[in-house]
């Protein structure tokens, strides 16, 4: 198999932002009368911020309000910019190495403002990647395949010849539904949980990814 493009999820793959969006969500939702608990958000990890905020809000009897996202993103941006240490060690070098050989798209269920906060914290802008797809660009979020399909399309690649890496069960399911080779990274869920979601490959550190891509090309060519 000749890989045509690599599709990166953002949160939990390029930057360890899950604790920050949780902190921002807990604080932001209070403004709407929602006093959620951290565990309320777990089922919605990787599924986009509408579900991430709306699911816990609904649990406490509060309908989702579109204004929840801007409030939470503002809090999130203030926190994440002060924590460059949350960028995974060596991640920018890894991405640069991969992009010497492949087209690459960020395919994040998060909305554009949050993705930009993350990218600037990593040290690049939205124009750095071949393509950028956010939750704002598709009608159906992960575990639906739309985000990865759009990323492949913008890279002018066949999804069947793309490798998608994600940290979340919803993301792995979306990659499989898109027909991509799915890679799970164990930053948010365990190896067993990712395997249960049918991740084709699982790694523990983003620095393992370039070698895995070489392995995937060799194995898929057998």
Secondary structure, DSSP 4 states (H G I P E B T S, - for coil): ----EEEE--BTTTB--HHHHHHHHHHHHHTTT----GGGGGGGTTS-HHHHHHHHHHHTT----THHHHHHHHHHHHHHTT-GGGBPTTHHHHHHHHHTTSEEEEE-SS-HHHHHHHHHHHT--GGGSSEEE-GGG-SS-TTSSHHHHHHHHHTT--GGGEEEEESSHHHHHHHHHHTPEEEEETTSS-HHHHHHTT-SEEESSGGGHHHHHHHHHHHHT-
